[in-house]
């Protein structure tokens, strides 16, 4: 009977070994079929589980720090297994790796010969694992991980089972390494394909950019204006493009750019001119310096529909160079015809007869200058720097704004279209001063129409410049209106009405519209030595009333109206206003008639 059992056990053992070998051969055949790493690891875990009729099998791989982590698991009942790190170097898996041989225990939690960790024991306890077999995944001298075979009951693994799993692990290791190499090769091929696509896309874009640049140069050579070039380059860069001068004023391109953050734009413009390259401002907005050598000519502002990629930034830089060329060509054209324009302007500055001025108007029209529209005249005196640069700039500026330029007594004289005399003078100073590296003084006059006004405006602008010198305000700009009562005295026509309107016009208008008494309150306040209490007594009103009226006057005249220079202008304007009222009321003065609605001129 005992012999029969031995024979039966031997037969069963041989059958299990044969079945295991058959399973091993079948698995080896399956492992020869190419798999990606994920599916291969899943196949290995499934085969081992079926091979020994196990409860759970896991494949742990080594990370970059040579620590183990569970990558794949079959038969788990919790979510704690996948990704669990095994860092204890004395654990069963790490010991199997170091020894290069399988290690096992029939009851893991009850085996005191194994170094336990709280984290791993918690996972083992949650899964109910008892028996545990750890087989290293090694190929030669290299190791990639550990194959775990587990049971939820106490089990003693037989030598045949351990040998079978060890053989399986050797086959699996080779397959895993091959799958890993295939995955890396596949990833490299994908990267190469992506690089090829990017390169092809970049080449196509570079060809488009090259064609756009060639088209721009053709436009420049054909004499296209700045607006045409700006539109063409804006289309090439798929955005709105704007050219600004060195003071930030619009020159060409899209007059409206959406949602511009001017503060961020100013900071980016400074960086662009400092580093001589395009710089990103807020959002997708870009700025690029327009320069010729060390000379700054302006700035390009681009608002693209999409973010700039590839060679777009390069094309933006080339576009800035193209605009620099165009601005230099315009300057050259202005210099080329400068002598003719200068001669005409010098003739206009010399007082002549109306018949002679008609001929001058016709000559100006042939040069594209319409003297019948309002013009302002500026006398610009550089307070340092190279005079030649100021003259060259003046020629370019006059050509750009369709005006005239000449040089007299070391000053650049400009006649440019416009109405706001002071604003144009400040714009010229702001643009020229940085170019020279020194301040400039500007006397301004106008606006005026026709050739007859040019000589008069020139004399008036010179007097404004002389006044700036006498007042020790070199490096400033001024028109007769800016000079207050000095402008009234220096002006040819002594326009008292304009002086009164400039000084106290808002207060007079407020009284007229609302029948208030701000003008009288202002006079009483000045007569009382700027004392609201004394003014209230003179007006027979409460001091709070005077205070409220003064607050309203401040809103109308601005917070600086009580400064000495402004207060003097206001006091003179009030006196002139009272004199005009007296003259209007006097019959037979010949200064005007109240019933006609006309406003008489003040007597000089």
KOLSE-202495 format. One line per 3 residues: number of its first residue (from 1); for each residue x, y, z of C-alpha. Coordinates in Angstrom, 2 decimals, decimal comma. Example, Ala and Ser with C-alpha at 12.3 -4.5 7.8 and 13.67 -1.06 7.14 Angstrom:
BEGIN
1) 12,30/-4,50/7,80 | 13,67/-1,06/7,14 $
***
This chain:
BEGIN
1) 0,00/0,00/0,00 | 2,80/2,36/0,83 | 4,54/1,47/-2,42 $
4) 1,37/2,17/-4,37 | 1,14/5,64/-2,87 | 4,75/6,35/-3,73 $
7) 4,23/5,22/-7,30 | 1,04/7,32/-7,51 | 2,81/10,40/-6,10 $
10) 5,72/9,93/-8,48 | 3,29/9,63/-11,40 | 1,43/12,78/-10,25 $
13) 4,69/14,64/-9,79 | 5,87/13,58/-13,25 | 2,53/14,63/-14,74 $
16) 2,73/18,02/-13,02 | 6,31/18,44/-14,23 | 5,31/17,48/-17,76 $
19) 2,33/19,84/-17,63 | 4,58/22,59/-16,28 | 7,16/21,99/-18,98 $
22) 4,42/22,01/-21,61 | 3,10/25,28/-20,15 | 6,63/26,61/-20,11 $
25) 7,15/25,69/-23,77 | 3,78/27,25/-24,72 | 4,66/30,37/-22,77 $
28) 8,09/30,54/-24,41 | 6,36/30,35/-27,81 | 3,99/33,18/-26,84 $
31) 6,86/35,26/-25,54 | 8,54/35,09/-28,95 | 5,62/37,08/-30,40 $
34) 6,33/40,84/-30,16 | 4,44/42,52/-27,33 | 4,48/45,98/-25,90 $
37) 5,80/46,09/-22,34 | 2,42/46,49/-20,64 | 0,77/43,54/-22,37 $
40) 3,88/41,37/-21,88 | 4,01/41,96/-18,13 | 0,30/41,16/-17,88 $
43) 0,88/37,91/-19,84 | 3,75/36,90/-17,52 | 1,64/37,49/-14,41 $
46) -1,28/35,53/-15,85 | 0,88/32,55/-16,95 | 2,64/32,21/-13,60 $
49) -0,66/32,38/-11,75 | -2,09/29,61/-13,91 | 1,15/27,60/-13,89 $
52) 1,13/27,03/-10,12 | -2,58/27,61/-9,50 | -1,73/30,66/-7,37 $
55) -4,00/33,24/-5,77 | -2,03/36,32/-6,87 | 1,07/37,08/-8,91 $
58) 2,89/40,39/-9,20 | 5,74/41,79/-11,32 | 7,89/44,41/-9,59 $
61) 10,34/46,52/-11,65 | 13,25/48,68/-10,60 | 13,00/52,46/-10,88 $
64) 15,82/54,92/-11,57 | 16,94/54,66/-7,91 | 17,05/50,84/-8,02 $
67) 14,02/50,64/-5,74 | 11,28/48,12/-6,51 | 7,67/49,04/-7,22 $
70) 4,74/46,80/-8,17 | 4,02/47,40/-11,86 | 1,58/44,60/-12,75 $
73) -0,62/42,33/-10,64 | -3,08/39,51/-11,31 | -5,55/38,37/-8,64 $
76) -5,39/41,39/-6,33 | -8,52/42,34/-4,38 | -7,53/45,89/-3,33 $
79) -6,16/48,98/-5,05 | -3,12/49,03/-2,74 | -0,89/46,74/-4,76 $
82) -0,30/48,48/-8,10 | 2,40/51,15/-7,69 | 3,33/50,07/-4,16 $
85) 7,05/50,87/-3,55 | 9,30/48,27/-1,89 | 12,28/50,18/-0,48 $
88) 13,40/47,92/2,37 | 16,73/46,44/1,27 | 16,22/43,51/3,72 $
91) 12,87/42,47/2,28 | 12,35/39,15/0,53 | 12,39/40,66/-2,98 $
94) 15,53/42,76/-2,48 | 17,32/39,77/-0,90 | 16,34/37,61/-3,88 $
97) 17,78/40,24/-6,23 | 21,04/40,48/-4,31 | 21,47/36,70/-4,04 $
100) 20,33/36,03/-7,59 | 18,22/33,05/-6,42 | 14,53/32,50/-5,52 $
103) 13,50/32,93/-1,89 | 10,21/31,87/-0,33 | 8,27/31,66/2,90 $
106) 5,21/29,56/3,74 | 3,73/32,26/6,02 | 5,07/35,72/5,36 $
109) 3,57/37,61/8,31 | 4,53/34,89/10,73 | 8,11/34,48/9,47 $
112) 10,46/36,32/11,85 | 13,49/35,60/9,65 | 12,26/38,21/7,18 $
115) 12,73/41,96/7,76 | 9,26/43,46/7,77 | 8,21/47,02/6,88 $
118) 4,98/48,59/8,06 | 3,94/49,70/4,57 | 4,53/46,34/2,89 $
121) 2,98/44,40/5,77 | -0,14/46,56/5,53 | -0,55/45,64/1,83 $
124) 0,12/41,95/2,53 | -2,38/41,97/5,36 | -5,01/43,76/3,24 $
127) -4,65/41,15/0,49 | -4,63/38,25/2,96 | -1,33/36,90/1,61 $
130) 0,35/34,06/3,55 | 2,77/32,14/1,31 | 5,18/34,22/-0,79 $
133) 7,75/33,26/-3,44 | 10,16/35,94/-4,79 | 12,05/35,09/-7,99 $
136) 14,59/37,61/-9,39 | 14,21/38,71/-13,02 | 17,84/38,55/-14,10 $
139) 19,69/38,14/-17,37 | 23,39/37,65/-16,97 | 24,71/40,28/-14,61 $
142) 21,76/42,65/-14,99 | 18,51/42,59/-13,05 | 15,24/44,32/-13,91 $
145) 12,90/43,31/-11,08 | 11,23/40,54/-9,10 | 8,41/38,06/-9,86 $
148) 6,19/37,45/-6,82 | 4,02/34,32/-6,51 | 1,61/34,33/-3,54 $
151) -1,08/32,24/-1,85 | -3,67/33,31/0,69 | -3,08/30,08/2,59 $
154) 0,03/28,61/4,16 | 1,90/26,75/1,42 | 5,28/25,10/1,14 $
157) 6,63/25,53/-2,40 | 8,29/22,36/-3,78 | 11,68/22,39/-5,48 $
160) 9,97/21,51/-8,78 | 7,61/24,52/-8,46 | 10,46/26,86/-7,56 $
163) 12,58/25,57/-10,45 | 9,66/25,94/-12,86 | 8,98/29,54/-11,82 $
166) 12,71/30,33/-11,95 | 12,90/29,00/-15,54 | 9,81/30,98/-16,41 $
169) 11,35/34,11/-14,89 | 14,48/33,66/-17,03 | 12,35/33,49/-20,20 $
172) 10,27/36,44/-19,04 | 13,36/38,54/-18,35 | 14,64/38,14/-21,90 $
175) 11,19/38,96/-23,29 | 10,80/41,97/-21,01 | 14,19/43,37/-22,02 $
178) 13,34/42,85/-25,69 | 9,92/44,50/-25,23 | 11,56/47,39/-23,43 $
181) 14,04/47,82/-26,28 | 11,19/47,64/-28,79 | 9,25/50,25/-26,82 $
184) 12,27/52,55/-26,73 | 12,90/51,99/-30,42 | 9,24/52,68/-31,17 $
187) 9,38/55,86/-29,13 | 12,54/56,92/-30,92 | 10,90/56,25/-34,28 $
190) 7,90/58,28/-33,19 | 10,19/61,10/-32,09 | 12,02/60,93/-35,41 $
193) 8,71/61,05/-37,27 | 7,64/64,01/-35,17 | 10,97/65,71/-35,79 $
196) 10,61/65,05/-39,50 | 7,14/66,56/-39,46 | 8,36/69,57/-37,49 $
199) 11,30/70,02/-39,83 | 9,07/69,81/-42,89 | 6,63/72,28/-41,32 $
202) 9,49/74,58/-40,39 | 10,91/74,43/-43,91 | 7,51/75,27/-45,38 $
205) 7,14/78,17/-42,95 | 10,66/79,39/-43,69 | 9,86/79,31/-47,40 $
208) 6,72/81,35/-46,73 | 8,68/83,80/-44,59 | 11,37/84,09/-47,26 $
211) 8,75/84,80/-49,90 | 7,14/87,39/-47,61 | 10,51/89,08/-47,07 $
214) 11,20/89,08/-50,81 | 7,78/90,58/-51,41 | 8,52/93,30/-48,86 $
217) 11,79/94,18/-50,53 | 9,99/94,36/-53,90 | 7,49/96,78/-52,34 $
220) 10,33/98,93/-51,02 | 12,12/98,98/-54,36 | 8,90/99,90/-56,15 $
223) 8,48/102,94/-53,87 | 5,53/101,70/-51,80 | 4,57/103,83/-48,81 $
226) 4,82/102,77/-45,17 | 1,13/101,84/-44,88 | 1,38/99,44/-47,84 $
229) 4,47/97,75/-46,40 | 2,87/97,53/-42,92 | -0,27/95,88/-44,32 $
232) 1,75/93,36/-46,35 | 3,93/92,37/-43,39 | 0,93/92,26/-41,04 $
235) -0,71/89,76/-43,40 | 2,49/87,68/-43,56 | 2,67/87,56/-39,75 $
238) -1,09/86,97/-39,45 | -1,68/89,98/-37,24 | -2,10/93,73/-36,96 $
241) 1,14/95,69/-37,37 | 1,82/99,28/-36,34 | 4,88/101,47/-36,86 $
244) 5,53/104,11/-34,21 | 8,16/106,82/-34,04 | 10,67/107,14/-31,21 $
247) 8,11/109,07/-29,13 | 5,48/106,34/-29,53 | 3,35/108,27/-32,03 $
250) 1,59/106,38/-34,83 | 3,29/106,48/-38,24 | 1,79/103,68/-40,35 $
253) -0,06/100,36/-40,29 | -3,16/99,50/-38,29 | -4,35/102,64/-36,53 $
256) -6,23/100,53/-33,96 | -4,64/97,66/-32,04 | -6,89/95,69/-29,66 $
259) -6,44/95,63/-25,87 | -2,98/97,17/-25,67 | -1,37/97,50/-22,25 $
262) 0,61/100,70/-22,88 | 2,64/100,37/-19,65 | 3,76/96,84/-20,51 $
265) 4,35/98,00/-24,08 | 6,61/100,83/-22,92 | 8,68/98,44/-20,78 $
268) 8,99/95,94/-23,65 | 9,96/98,76/-26,05 | 12,79/99,78/-23,72 $
271) 14,04/96,16/-23,58 | 13,74/95,78/-27,36 | 15,89/98,85/-28,02 $
274) 18,33/97,86/-25,27 | 18,90/94,31/-26,56 | 18,30/95,15/-30,26 $
277) 15,84/92,30/-30,82 | 12,08/91,63/-30,76 | 10,62/91,33/-27,25 $
280) 7,27/89,92/-26,13 | 5,04/92,38/-24,28 | 1,75/91,56/-22,55 $
283) -0,32/88,68/-23,97 | 0,77/87,82/-27,52 | 1,86/91,38/-28,36 $
286) 5,44/91,82/-29,63 | 7,61/94,88/-30,18 | 10,70/95,14/-32,40 $
289) 13,22/98,00/-32,61 | 13,51/99,88/-35,91 | 17,15/100,99/-35,97 $
292) 19,87/102,00/-38,41 | 23,22/101,38/-36,75 | 23,15/103,18/-33,44 $
295) 20,27/105,45/-34,51 | 16,79/104,60/-33,25 | 14,15/105,32/-35,88 $
298) 11,04/103,87/-34,26 | 9,31/100,73/-33,00 | 7,15/98,03/-34,55 $
301) 4,15/96,78/-32,54 | 2,64/93,44/-33,63 | -0,59/91,89/-32,33 $
304) -0,67/88,43/-34,01 | -3,81/86,32/-34,19 | -1,81/83,40/-32,76 $
307) 1,45/83,13/-30,84 | 4,64/83,58/-32,86 | 6,38/80,28/-33,67 $
310) 9,47/79,18/-35,54 | 10,80/81,85/-37,86 | 8,03/84,37/-37,16 $
313) 10,25/86,24/-34,74 | 12,99/86,27/-37,37 | 10,56/87,71/-39,95 $
316) 9,49/90,38/-37,46 | 13,13/91,39/-37,10 | 13,54/91,49/-40,89 $
319) 10,38/93,56/-41,11 | 11,87/96,06/-38,68 | 14,97/96,23/-40,90 $
322) 12,75/96,81/-43,93 | 11,02/99,72/-42,22 | 14,41/101,14/-41,22 $
325) 15,41/101,04/-44,89 | 12,14/102,71/-45,89 | 12,57/105,48/-43,31 $
328) 16,15/106,06/-44,47 | 14,97/106,17/-48,09 | 12,37/108,76/-47,13 $
331) 15,04/110,76/-45,38 | 17,26/110,55/-48,45 | 14,36/111,68/-50,64 $
334) 13,73/114,57/-48,30 | 17,39/115,58/-48,42 | 17,47/115,20/-52,22 $
337) 14,67/117,70/-52,75 | 15,62/119,65/-49,67 | 17,21/122,56/-51,49 $
340) 14,05/123,25/-53,50 | 11,84/123,01/-50,44 | 14,25/125,09/-48,35 $
343) 14,31/127,84/-50,98 | 10,52/127,94/-51,07 | 10,27/128,04/-47,28 $
346) 12,86/130,82/-47,04 | 10,82/132,84/-49,52 | 7,68/132,29/-47,44 $
349) 9,52/133,48/-44,33 | 10,23/136,78/-46,09 | 7,23/139,11/-46,14 $
352) 6,06/139,75/-49,69 | 3,11/141,02/-51,66 | -0,06/138,96/-52,01 $
355) 0,61/138,44/-55,72 | 4,02/136,98/-54,97 | 2,52/134,75/-52,25 $
358) 0,10/133,29/-54,77 | 3,05/132,00/-56,74 | 4,53/130,58/-53,54 $
361) 1,27/128,78/-52,74 | 1,35/127,19/-56,19 | 4,97/126,17/-55,71 $
364) 4,16/124,61/-52,34 | 1,28/122,70/-53,92 | 3,65/121,17/-56,47 $
367) 5,72/119,88/-53,54 | 2,63/118,38/-51,91 | 2,27/121,11/-49,24 $
370) -1,22/122,63/-48,94 | -0,82/126,03/-47,30 | -4,59/126,55/-47,18 $
373) -4,97/124,05/-44,34 | -4,01/125,08/-40,78 | -0,26/124,97/-40,13 $
376) 1,93/125,66/-37,13 | 5,45/127,04/-37,29 | 8,21/125,82/-34,98 $
379) 11,65/127,30/-34,35 | 13,72/124,45/-32,87 | 17,05/125,24/-31,21 $
382) 19,22/122,26/-30,14 | 20,89/122,89/-26,78 | 23,78/120,57/-27,59 $
385) 24,60/117,56/-29,72 | 25,60/117,43/-33,37 | 23,78/120,14/-35,40 $
388) 23,93/118,06/-38,56 | 21,82/115,31/-37,00 | 19,15/117,83/-36,02 $
391) 19,06/119,20/-39,58 | 18,86/115,71/-41,11 | 16,12/114,77/-38,69 $
394) 14,24/117,97/-39,54 | 14,32/117,11/-43,25 | 13,01/113,59/-42,56 $
397) 10,31/114,85/-40,19 | 9,09/117,54/-42,60 | 8,93/115,00/-45,43 $
400) 7,07/112,56/-43,21 | 4,34/115,01/-42,17 | 4,20/116,82/-45,54 $
403) 5,66/120,06/-44,22 | 8,62/122,35/-44,88 | 11,99/122,78/-43,19 $
406) 14,84/125,24/-43,32 | 17,74/126,33/-41,10 | 18,12/129,88/-39,77 $
409) 20,47/131,26/-37,13 | 21,41/127,78/-35,92 | 17,75/126,76/-35,50 $
412) 15,69/124,25/-37,44 | 12,51/125,98/-38,64 | 9,53/123,73/-39,40 $
415) 6,15/124,45/-40,97 | 3,86/121,47/-40,38 | 0,12/120,90/-40,74 $
418) -1,91/120,86/-37,53 | -3,99/122,88/-35,10 | -2,68/122,10/-31,60 $
421) 0,44/124,26/-31,55 | 1,69/123,29/-28,10 | 1,10/119,56/-28,59 $
424) 3,00/119,51/-31,88 | 5,89/121,46/-30,33 | 6,11/118,99/-27,42 $
427) 5,99/116,04/-29,84 | 8,92/117,47/-31,84 | 10,94/118,04/-28,67 $
430) 10,18/114,55/-27,36 | 11,29/112,95/-30,62 | 14,42/115,02/-31,31 $
433) 15,89/115,28/-27,80 | 16,60/111,52/-27,37 | 18,17/111,43/-30,84 $
436) 20,60/114,23/-30,02 | 21,12/113,21/-26,42 | 20,49/116,84/-25,43 $
439) 17,37/118,94/-24,83 | 15,93/121,24/-27,48 | 14,07/124,54/-27,03 $
442) 11,04/125,11/-29,24 | 9,20/128,36/-29,92 | 5,84/127,76/-31,61 $
445) 3,22/129,86/-33,35 | -0,07/129,25/-35,10 | -2,22/127,78/-36,31 $
448) -2,41/129,91/-39,45 | -3,56/129,52/-43,05 | -2,08/130,78/-46,29 $
451) 1,30/132,08/-47,34 | 0,69/135,52/-45,80 | 0,69/134,01/-42,29 $
454) 4,04/132,20/-42,51 | 6,30/135,24/-41,97 | 4,13/136,50/-39,10 $
457) 4,14/133,09/-37,38 | 7,93/132,90/-37,79 | 8,46/136,21/-35,98 $
460) 6,02/135,16/-33,25 | 7,74/131,78/-32,77 | 11,13/133,52/-32,53 $
463) 9,78/135,83/-29,83 | 8,53/132,79/-27,90 | 11,99/131,21/-28,16 $
466) 13,61/134,45/-26,97 | 11,15/134,56/-24,06 | 12,15/131,02/-23,03 $
469) 15,79/132,12/-23,01 | 15,04/135,27/-21,01 | 13,02/133,24/-18,50 $
472) 15,89/130,73/-18,16 | 13,65/127,94/-19,47 | 15,92/126,54/-22,18 $
475) 15,02/122,98/-23,08 | 11,29/123,82/-22,88 | 8,58/124,49/-25,47 $
478) 6,19/127,44/-25,57 | 3,66/129,21/-27,74 | 2,10/132,61/-27,08 $
481) -0,77/130,85/-25,38 | 1,64/128,91/-23,13 | 3,37/132,15/-22,07 $
484) 0,19/133,68/-20,60 | 0,30/137,48/-20,24 | 3,82/137,49/-21,74 $
487) 2,30/135,97/-24,85 | -0,28/138,75/-24,90 | 2,47/141,37/-24,79 $
490) 4,68/139,64/-27,35 | 1,90/138,85/-29,79 | 1,45/141,01/-32,91 $
493) -2,34/141,26/-32,57 | -2,50/141,50/-28,74 | -5,48/139,11/-28,71 $
496) -6,90/139,92/-25,27 | -9,93/137,74/-25,91 | -7,77/134,63/-26,44 $
499) -5,76/135,47/-23,31 | -8,92/135,84/-21,20 | -10,37/132,61/-22,59 $
502) -7,15/130,72/-21,86 | -6,85/132,04/-18,29 | -10,43/132,10/-16,96 $
505) -12,65/130,96/-19,83 | -14,08/127,90/-17,98 | -15,14/130,10/-15,03 $
508) -16,79/132,69/-17,29 | -18,59/129,96/-19,19 | -19,80/128,31/-16,01 $
511) -21,25/131,63/-14,71 | -22,90/132,30/-18,06 | -24,50/128,85/-18,30 $
514) -25,65/128,55/-14,66 | -26,05/132,21/-13,59 | -23,55/131,65/-10,74 $
517) -21,06/134,11/-9,21 | -17,75/132,30/-9,47 | -16,05/135,21/-11,30 $
520) -16,94/137,70/-8,56 | -15,85/135,25/-5,89 | -12,51/134,76/-7,68 $
523) -11,96/138,55/-7,82 | -12,83/138,99/-4,15 | -10,56/136,09/-3,16 $
526) -7,59/137,61/-5,00 | -8,26/141,15/-3,64 | -8,41/139,78/-0,10 $
529) -4,95/138,24/-0,37 | -6,24/134,69/-0,90 | -8,28/134,75/2,34 $
532) -11,63/132,90/2,07 | -12,88/134,59/5,28 | -12,10/138,12/4,05 $
535) -13,59/137,29/0,65 | -16,79/136,09/2,38 | -17,05/139,35/4,31 $
538) -16,59/141,38/1,11 | -19,24/139,34/-0,65 | -21,60/139,26/2,37 $
541) -21,86/135,46/2,22 | -20,97/132,65/4,61 | -17,30/131,44/4,44 $
544) -18,54/127,95/3,60 | -20,14/129,38/0,47 | -16,81/130,85/-0,61 $
547) -15,07/127,53/0,11 | -17,55/125,63/-2,05 | -17,15/128,15/-4,86 $
550) -13,35/127,88/-4,66 | -13,64/124,09/-4,91 | -15,71/124,53/-8,08 $
553) -13,13/126,99/-9,47 | -10,39/124,41/-8,80 | -12,37/121,81/-10,76 $
556) -12,68/124,26/-13,67 | -9,14/125,71/-13,73 | -7,12/122,78/-12,38 $
559) -5,33/122,14/-9,11 | -2,38/124,42/-10,01 | -4,37/127,63/-10,55 $
562) -3,14/129,25/-7,32 | 0,53/128,95/-8,22 | 2,11/132,45/-8,60 $
565) 2,50/132,45/-12,42 | -1,00/131,14/-13,02 | -2,51/133,43/-10,40 $
568) -0,89/136,46/-12,07 | -2,38/135,49/-15,44 | -5,79/135,01/-13,80 $
571) -5,61/138,40/-12,09 | -4,69/140,15/-15,36 | -7,41/138,26/-17,23 $
574) -10,02/139,33/-14,65 | -9,01/142,98/-15,03 | -9,09/142,79/-18,82 $
577) -12,47/141,14/-18,64 | -13,87/143,94/-16,45 | -12,41/146,61/-18,78 $
580) -14,00/144,91/-21,78 | -17,38/144,88/-20,00 | -17,08/148,60/-19,21 $
583) -16,19/149,39/-22,83 | -19,11/147,35/-24,11 | -21,53/149,25/-21,86 $
586) -20,18/152,68/-22,91 | -22,11/154,08/-25,91 | -20,19/155,43/-28,90 $
589) -16,84/153,85/-28,03 | -16,68/152,15/-31,40 | -15,58/148,93/-29,77 $
592) -18,73/146,95/-30,49 | -22,49/146,86/-29,97 | -24,16/144,73/-27,35 $
595) -27,21/144,13/-29,50 | -25,18/142,54/-32,32 | -23,87/139,73/-30,19 $
598) -20,26/140,44/-31,19 | -17,35/140,45/-28,78 | -15,14/143,55/-29,04 $
601) -11,38/143,22/-29,07 | -9,50/144,58/-26,09 | -7,53/147,73/-26,59 $
604) -3,82/147,13/-26,75 $
***
